[in-house]
Amino acid sequence: MPLLKVVGILICVLALVSFASAADKNLGIRDTYKVTFDVPTRVGTALLPAGNYVIRHTMQGTDHIMVFQSRGNPEIKVKCTLVPLAQKAEVTQQIYVQNAANERVLHELVFRGDTAKHVF
């Protein structure tokens, strides 16, 4: 009898994990990405130095947060909005605007294979 309880608990835990995993997949995005900025780039309120970055997509409550991390630099957290795409992105794109201070500002990130883009 105790074995049946343990098996039942394990099945419940596995079901919860698979539901949580499926919920993330419904967003149409991956959890981590890599990006390179050739010149200093403003993301949110932070000015990131040129270089290679690992980006993690996380959630804080209902907010989507992109965490930019580069070797030797503190991580930068920036809120983003997910905007659904009509179909999976065929290419990775970085879309910029220029601000009044003549800085390059990251406006959108689109990653190949995702079904949503990140808008800052």
C-alpha positions as CSV (number, residue, x, y, z in Angstrom):
1,M,0.0,0.0,0.0
2,P,2.7,2.6,0.8
3,L,4.3,1.8,-2.6
4,L,1.1,2.8,-4.3
5,K,1.1,6.1,-2.5
6,V,4.7,6.8,-3.5
7,V,3.9,5.9,-7.2
8,G,0.8,8.1,-7.1
9,I,2.8,11.1,-5.7
10,L,5.5,10.6,-8.4
11,I,2.8,10.5,-11.1
12,C,1.3,13.8,-9.8
13,V,4.7,15.5,-9.6
14,L,5.6,14.4,-13.2
15,A,2.2,15.6,-14.4
16,L,2.7,19.1,-12.8
17,V,6.2,19.3,-14.3
18,S,4.9,18.4,-17.8
19,F,2.1,21.0,-17.5
20,A,4.6,23.7,-16.4
21,S,6.9,22.8,-19.3
22,A,4.0,22.8,-21.8
23,A,2.9,26.3,-20.5
24,D,6.4,27.6,-21.3
25,K,6.3,26.1,-24.8
26,N,3.0,27.8,-25.5
27,L,4.8,31.1,-25.3
28,G,6.6,30.1,-28.5
29,I,10.0,31.1,-27.2
30,R,13.1,29.5,-25.7
31,D,14.6,30.2,-22.3
32,T,18.1,31.2,-23.4
33,Y,19.6,32.9,-26.4
34,K,23.0,34.4,-27.5
35,V,23.5,37.8,-29.1
36,T,26.4,40.0,-30.1
37,F,26.4,43.7,-30.0
38,D,29.0,45.3,-32.3
39,V,28.8,48.7,-30.6
40,P,27.5,49.9,-27.2
41,T,23.8,49.4,-27.1
42,R,21.1,50.8,-24.9
43,V,18.6,48.1,-23.6
44,G,16.0,49.6,-21.4
45,T,17.8,52.1,-19.1
46,A,21.2,50.3,-19.3
47,L,23.9,51.0,-21.8
48,L,25.5,47.6,-22.6
49,P,29.1,47.6,-23.8
50,A,29.8,45.9,-27.2
51,G,30.3,42.2,-26.8
52,N,28.8,38.7,-26.6
53,Y,25.8,38.2,-24.3
54,V,23.8,35.3,-23.0
55,I,20.1,36.2,-22.6
56,R,17.7,34.4,-20.4
57,H,14.0,34.9,-20.6
58,T,12.4,34.8,-17.1
59,M,9.1,35.6,-15.5
60,Q,8.6,37.9,-12.5
61,G,4.9,37.4,-11.7
62,T,3.2,38.3,-15.0
63,D,6.2,40.4,-16.3
64,H,8.5,39.0,-19.0
65,I,12.1,39.8,-18.1
66,M,15.2,39.5,-20.4
67,V,18.4,39.0,-18.4
68,F,21.5,40.1,-20.4
69,Q,24.8,38.7,-19.1
70,S,28.3,39.1,-20.5
71,R,31.5,37.8,-19.1
72,G,32.9,40.2,-16.5
73,N,29.9,42.5,-16.4
74,P,26.9,42.6,-14.0
75,E,23.7,41.1,-15.4
76,I,21.1,43.6,-16.7
77,K,17.4,42.9,-16.3
78,V,15.0,44.5,-18.8
79,K,11.2,44.1,-19.0
80,C,10.0,43.1,-22.4
81,T,6.6,42.4,-24.1
82,L,6.1,39.3,-26.2
83,V,4.3,39.9,-29.5
84,P,3.1,36.9,-31.3
85,L,4.4,36.4,-34.9
86,A,2.2,35.1,-37.7
87,Q,4.6,32.1,-38.2
88,K,7.9,30.9,-36.8
89,A,10.7,33.4,-37.4
90,E,12.9,32.2,-40.2
91,V,15.9,34.4,-39.2
92,T,17.2,36.0,-36.1
93,Q,16.9,39.8,-36.1
94,Q,17.9,42.7,-33.9
95,I,15.9,45.9,-34.5
96,Y,17.3,49.2,-33.3
97,V,16.2,52.8,-33.1
98,Q,18.4,55.8,-32.3
99,N,17.7,58.1,-29.4
100,A,18.3,61.8,-28.9
101,A,21.7,61.1,-27.4
102,N,22.7,59.4,-30.7
103,E,22.8,56.0,-28.9
104,R,21.7,52.7,-30.6
105,V,18.7,51.5,-28.7
106,L,17.5,47.9,-28.9
107,H,13.8,47.9,-29.8
108,E,13.1,44.3,-30.8
109,L,14.7,40.9,-30.7
110,V,13.4,38.1,-33.0
111,F,15.0,34.7,-32.7
112,R,14.9,32.1,-35.5
113,G,12.3,29.4,-34.7
114,D,10.4,31.4,-32.1
115,T,6.7,32.3,-32.6
116,A,6.9,35.5,-30.7
117,K,9.2,38.5,-30.7
118,H,10.6,40.5,-27.7
119,V,9.8,44.2,-27.8
120,F,11.5,46.6,-25.4
